[in-house]
């Protein structure tokens, strides 16, 4: 198979997992990493890459995007920068892996999707959790019918934000700051995956800081068939990374969904008339698996069957409706 040559735009903390994941893929090679902050790219490469001497660093994003031998771009930039940089990359015929959220509006994601189609490149939103063996277990369990029809789900994601991460909350929600745009995509995307169907409307509320970024947000997601799900996310509460699903015949809980210690996961479930069961899921490095999947999509010239552009559009619509609900304090249609 042809080697996929990568360029990375941004020296984000998530590179701690993504750089090794790309290097672990036998069909991938990182050629460049760019950061506008002087010295940040070099520090990131030295700290996180297994072979830092092989990666060129720069402060110029265009140098990476326009380099002809780079054919895949990874974007872990600030949320509000995703669309512009993605479109520049796509215009240069690069495949693009974009950290969640892909963009701040449904309209922007639709533009990205059309650009990807016009330029015959693969674009995928970076929800790594769907590649952990735990999530396959959950989806298979739901499909087995053991829980009956899923009627309700609740997702929770929180941790006390530390000073080193204050950049996440020092700009308004309008500009992509706050908990909703940072950890909210995980909570809402997971609900969409396990509930099935399309979200009809959203009602959400938030606690804001002085920058008009949400510190904590909770909401109700109502589906077209009137089933409901709820979520709560926070930069103020103790660490939680879990969701629970309730069906007609039982319940299932994932105790670690988006943050796995030692790449492990534990699931518990209880079916009507049966004793509770706790099951330890096999280890899985979901970042490695995400990169493997994306590279396979490139080689097969086939959009992801797990994270399609239609899924990204639906996700953006749900996120945008949640933001509008917070601002208007009322139900908002998706």
Secondary structure, DSSP 8 states (H G I E B T S, - for coil): ---EEEEEE---TTHHHHHHHHHHSTTEEEEEEE-SSTTHHHHHHHHH-SSGGG-EEES-HHHHHT-TT--EEEE-S-GGGHHHHHHHHHHTT-EEEEESSS-SSHHHHHHHHHHHHHHT--EEEE-GGGGSHHHHHHHHHHHTTTT-SEEEEEEEEE----GGGGGGTSS-GGGT-SHIIIIIHHHHHHHHHHH-S-EEEEEEEEEE-TTS-EEEEEEEEEETTS-EEEEEEESSS--EEEEEEEESSEEEEES-SS--GGG-EEEEEEETTS--EEEEE----HHHHHHHHHHHHHHHT---SSS-HHHHHHHHHHHHHHHHHHHHTS-EE-
